[in-house]
Amino acid sequence: MSGRQGPLKSNIAHQRIERIAAESGLRINTDGLIGHTRRAHRLVWYVRRVMPGKEAEVVERLFRLFWGEGGDVTSRGQLARVAGMVGLELEEVEGWLGGDEGADEVDGEAEEWIRERESGEKRGVPFSVVVSVEDDGAERRVVVGESKSVEQWSEILRDVMAG
């Protein structure tokens, strides 16, 4: 976050996120390494192809790695560990992440999103998807568009946690 916004705005944004989460009873760690997420997006692309239906779990685990553990979503090793949690072989995934397969597709998806955003088809600055996964694996997704106040985020997070 600090690369685009500068360290002061990034720190303020992190404090705001932590405050919103705390008001909703959640703990968020903002110590994760911020970097290019292309490799993480490639992992989701890969899982979508080799284990259809598991991509949402991988995305949730990536968010937990970054926001919950302060992990590094740019690290091949940490990304492979996430893939291992859904049943993929760590060494195979880590090797795959060292290549470029899926990179063009992921870049194309990003370019399409940018085109849709610029044309007004997609709205929200920023938009977020809050995913809650129940013990039985059922998923509940809430798409949150536009910028929200602390009070609005607190209400959204409470609703998601309540199911």
N, C-alpha and C positions, 0 to 999 in steps of 0.2 A: 504494500500500500504506500509506503513512503517514497518509492521511486516516482510515482505519478503526482503525489500530493505534497511531498516534502515531509521531513520528520515531525514538525510541529503539528500539522494537520493530521498526519497519520496517528500520532500519539493521542490527539483529541478524539479521533474516530475510534481508536481502540478503547479509550476510556468510556466513550458513549456505548459501544457494544457491550462491554463488561457490565456497565450499569444497567442497561436494558435487561440483560440476561439475569443478573442478580435479583432484580425486582421481580422476575418471573420464577425465581428459585433455581436458576441454572448457573453453572460455573463455566465460564468460557476462558480459555487460555489464549492470550494474544501474543505469545512468545514464538509462534511458529515462524519458520523462515519464509519470507515472502520472495517469490521468484516466478519464473515463467512456468505456467501450469500445462504446457503443451504435452509433456510426457504423461501427466495424470489424465488428461483428456484422451490420449492415445490408449491408456490402460482401459478406460471406460469403453472406448470403441472396440478394443480387443475382446473384452468380456462380453459385450453385446453380441459378438460373433461366435465365440466358443462356448459360452454358457448363457444362452438367451434367458432373460428373466432375472439374472443376478446383477445386472448393471446398477439397479437402484441400491442394492445392498453395498456394492462397491463405492458408489457415490457417498452413501451415508458414512461408511467407514473412512473415506477420505476426509470428510468434514470432521469426523471425530478425531482423526489423526491430527489435523491442523488445529481445529478450535478446541478440542478437548485435551489433547496431549502436548500441544505445542510442537508437533512434528513437522517434518520437512516433506512436502508433497512434490518436491523436485528430485528427491533421492530415489534412484532405482531400487535400492535395498528396501526402503520403507514402502515403496509402491508394491514391490513384489510380496512383502509381508502382508499387505492389505489383500492382494490377490490370493495369497495362501489361505486367508481366513474364509474365503468362499469356495475353497476346494481346488484351486489351481496349484501347480508345482512351482515352488519358489524359484528354483534355478532356471527353469524354462522361461518363466515370465521375466526374470531379471535379464536373461540373455535377449529375449524378444524386445524389451525396453531399450536395449543398447542399439537396436537397429532403427529403421525409419518406416517400417510398415505401418500403414494407417495415418501417417503424417499428412499426406496430401488430402485425405478425406477429412481429417480433423480441421485442417486449415480451411478447406472448402466450407465446412459447417460454420466456422467462425466468420468467414467472409459473407456467407449467406445471412447470418444473424446480423451482421453489421449493416448489410444492404437493407434488410427488413427494418432495422432500427432507424436507419437514416430516412427511409421512405415513409415512416410513420406506422408501418404494419405492427411493429413491436413497440410497446410503450413501457415506460418505467425507467427512472434514473435513481438508483439502480432498481432492478427487479430481482427478487430472491424466490427460491423455492424452499419451503420448510417441509421436511419429510419426517414423519413419525412412523417407526416400524414397530408393530405390536409383537408380543412374544410368539404368536403363531405365524409371523412373517407377513401379515397383512400390512399394507402400506396406506398411509394417509398423506396426501400432498396438498399443501396450501401455497398457491402462487401469490406473492405479495408484490404489487407494482408500485411505482412511484416512491418517493422518499416518505418515511413515516416518522412520527414523533416517538419519543420514548414511551409515552402512554399507549400509543397505538401498537407499537412492537410488543409491549408487555401484555396487552390484551390478546394479540395474535398468538404469542408463545403460550400463554395460559390456556387458550382454546385448543391449541395443538396438543399440549400435554394432557388435557382433560379427555381428549379423544372425541 
